[in-house]
Amino acid sequence: MSHLIPTIIVGGYLGAGKTSLINAFLRDPNGLRALVLVNDFGAINIDADLIENTNGDTIALTNGCACCSIGDSLLEAALDATAVAPPPDVVIVEASGVSQPARISDTLMGVGALAPATCLTVVNGARAARNAKDKFVGQLFRTQIASADFLALNRFDTSQKQAFLKSCPPLPVVGSIADAIGMEIRHKPTTEINAPSHDPEHEFHSTVVSQDAPITPQQFEIWINTLPPGVERLKGTVLTQDASGKTTFMSVSYVQGLIDVSVASSKQEADYGTIVVIARKGVESDVRFPVQGA
């Protein structure tokens, strides 16, 4: 019997920190040749000096790793990606923040080259208590944790971490993807998971908001602080221009009311004009840029 490729699904709700965890692994994969299946290359800020070449839907890295776009079908992408020779040492799937990792695991059972997938769920401590009780996303959030084999805890202080771990199944906590790869799975959920009967992804819509002209810093501040209710995630680069004519590219990340703004890197500047918004259906159409001088 041929060796099956270890497979890890990195799940967790929007803004949990999945991309940061994957990016950290790509910078130092411990000698492993990893294949990362992603929904969107733009979400993975791969260090420029790691990129060897790009070819269509695949980015090859200098350390032997590669990222491949899922496109329209995860199953098709996984079948194509694992048919290469030599095969990767490990396959990592970045799950959508509003997806159920257990369903992704079931889909990957159709790929003969892959071992049964394990799930690493990333949890954002700054929003864990709120998400668990939220009437719209609470059931999905709890399901993502219940279906996990490992947890990665992000933005938790000591008291938050203790309270959270008491409230969830006794799962191993890891600090990196490499830790999860190296650990033997000691826990599988034995109780029935109360998963949503519907597909949560159908309740959300992802769209790109285009910025055609710079806006003032004041307009930018008002815009990011007055996004309509129902916007769960926003990420991209915004161009501002002050009264003296000075322009600045600003990198912005918004997660359920938490705002992170910084001066953009040169790579982020290249993506200016494409702000990705994930919101409950019907809300995303309300997210528009102000017009300078209006």
N, C-alpha and C positions, 0 to 999 in steps of 0.2 A: 504494500500500500504506500503510495507516495505521501510525502510530508505535506500536511495542510498548513496554510499560511495563517498565523495568528491574526486575529481581527479585533479591533477596538472601535467601538462607536463612542464618540465624544458628544454627549448630549447636555441638555440644560436649557433653561428658559432664556429668552432674549436678554442679552447683556450680561450673561453669567460670567463670561471670561473664557469661552471655548477657544476663540481665535488666539488669544494670548498664550494659552497652554500649548496649542498646536505649534505656534510660531517658535516658542521656546524649545520644543522638541526638534523642530527642523534645524535650528541653529546648532544643536548638539544631540544627534540621534544615537550616541553611544556605539557608533560603528555599524548600526543597522541601516539597511537600505529600505526606507519606508516609502510606501505609496499612500498619499493622502487624497482622498476623494472629497471634493469640496463643491458647494453650490455656486460659489462666486470667488474667483481669484482675487477680486478687489478687496475682499474682506480679510484676506491673509496678507499682511504687510511683510512679505518676504524680503529679507535684507538683500539689497541689490548685488552685493559682492558674493552672494550664494548662488545667484541665478547663472547657470551655464548657458542655457538657450531656451527658447520657447518655440513650440511647434503646435499651432492650432489650439487644441484644448488641453495641452500638456505643457507644464513647466518643469524642466530638468534642472536639478541643483548640482552643485559641484561635489557634494558629499555623497552622491549616489541616490539621494531621495528624489521624489518626483511628486508633483501635484497634478491631479487630473480633474477636469470639470465634470460634474455629474450630468449636466445637460438635462434632457427630458426624462431620462430613465436611469435610476440608480443601478438596477439589475444589469442593464446593457453596459453601463460604464464599468461596473465591477467585472463582468465577464471579459470585456475587451482588455482591461488593464491587467488582469491576472493571466492572460494568455501569452504575455511577453516572456522571453527567455534572456537571462535567468529571471525567475520570479522574484518579487520583493520579499524581504524578510518579515515584514509586517504590513498590514493594511489598516489605515486609520480613516474613519468616515466622520466628517464633521456634519452632525445632524442639524437640521433647521431648529431654531429656538422654539418653534411651536409644533414640533413633531413628537411622536411617541417612539422612543428608541426601540421598544420591544417590537414594533411593527417593522422597523428597519432591519432588526435582527432576523425576523421571519423572512423578509425579502431576500436577504443575503444567503439564506439556506439554499437558494437556487443556484449558488455559485459553488461548483464542486471543488474548486481549488482552495476555498476558504474554510478554516476551522470555525465552529460555532462562535458567533461574536459575543464578546463581553462588552459591557457598557460602563463607561466612566461618565458620571453625571457631575457637571460643574454647578455649584450653587453660589449665588451672590448674596452674602450675608446682609448687605445693606437693604435688600428687598425680600429676603426669605420669608419673614413673618407676614408681610403684607401679601405676597404672592400666594402663600398657603391659604389665606382667608379670602382672597379675592373671588367674587362670585363668577367672574368670567374665566379666569385662568387658574383658579385654585385647584380644581380637579386635575388638570393637565400637569401643573407644577408637582403635585403630590405623586402622580403616576410616574413622572420622569425619575423621581427619587426611588419609588418603590421598585422600579424595574432595573435599578442600577446594581452592578457588581462592586463598584468602587465609587467613592465620592471624592471630589476635589473642592475644598472650601476656599472661597475668595471673598475678601473684604469683610471678614468676621473679626470682631474683637473677642476677647476671652469669654466674657459673659454670654454674648450671642452664640458663640460656638458651643458652649456647654449646654445652653438651653435647646439649641437646634438638635444636637446629637441625642439628647434625651427624648426628643419627639419623633425621631425617625428610626428605621430599622438599624440593627447593629452592623453597619457596613464598614469595611476597611476604608480609611481615609488616606489618600496618597497626595504627594506634592507635585507630581509630574506624570506625564504619560509613560516615561521610562520606568517609573516605579510600578505602574500598573502592569506593564509588560512583564516585569521581572517577578511579580507576585503570583503565587498559586491562588486560584479562586477558592475561598473557603466558605463563601456564602452565596446561596441562591434563594430568591424569595420562595418560601414554602406556602405562604398564604395567597389567596386569590387577589390579584391586583384589580382594583375597582377602576378600570380604565374608562375613559369617555366612550360612549357607544358610537359617537360620530367622530369624524376626523377633524381635530382642532384646527388644522391648517386651512380648512375651508372657511373659518371664521375670520381669518386675517387676510390682508392683501398687502403685497409689497409693490411699491412704485418708485419711480425716479423723478424727483423734482429738479427741474433745470433752472440754473441761474444764468440769465442772459447778460446781465450787467452788474457792476459792483454796487453794493449798498453801503450806507454809512455805518460806522461802528454802533451808533445809537439805534439805528434800524435793526441791526443784527441782534443787539441785546434784547430789544423788545420782541423781535420775532421768535427767538429761541425760548424766551420766557413766557410766551403766550400761545404756545402750540395747543391745538384743540384737544379736549379730553378724548381718549381712545388711541392716541399715538403712543405706541409701546417702545419703539426704537427708531432712532434716526442717526445716520452716520454719513459724513462726507466732508467736503472742503468748500468753504465760502470765501468769496473775495469781497473785502471791504475797502472803502476809499474815504479818507477823512477830508476835511474842508480845505486842507493845503494841497490835496491831490495825491497824497501818499497812499499807495495800495498795499494791502497785507492779505495774504492767504491764511485763513483760520481753519484749523481742523476742529470739527465739532462732533461730539458723541453724546447722544441723549438716550437715557434708559429710564423710562417710567418716572420722569421728573428729575432725575439726577443728570446734571449737565457737566461735561468735561470739554473745555475749550483751550486750545493752545495754538501757537504759531505753527503752521504746517511745514512739513519737510518738503524737499524738492520733489520727492516721489509723489507725495500727496497733492502737491500743486498740479501735477500732470493730470490728476483726476478731477480738477476743479470743474464745477458745473453739473456734477452728478451726485445729488444727495439722495441716498436710499432711505425710504420711509417704510416702516412696517406698522400698520395700524389695523384696528378693527374695520371690517368692511364698511364702506360708506364714508369713513372719516378721512381716508388718505386724500380724497379729492379736495379737502379743505386746506391742505398744507400748500401754501403758495408763497413765493418770495415777494417782499415789498418792492415797490418801484422807487428808486432813488429820487429824492426831492418831493415824493408824495406826502 
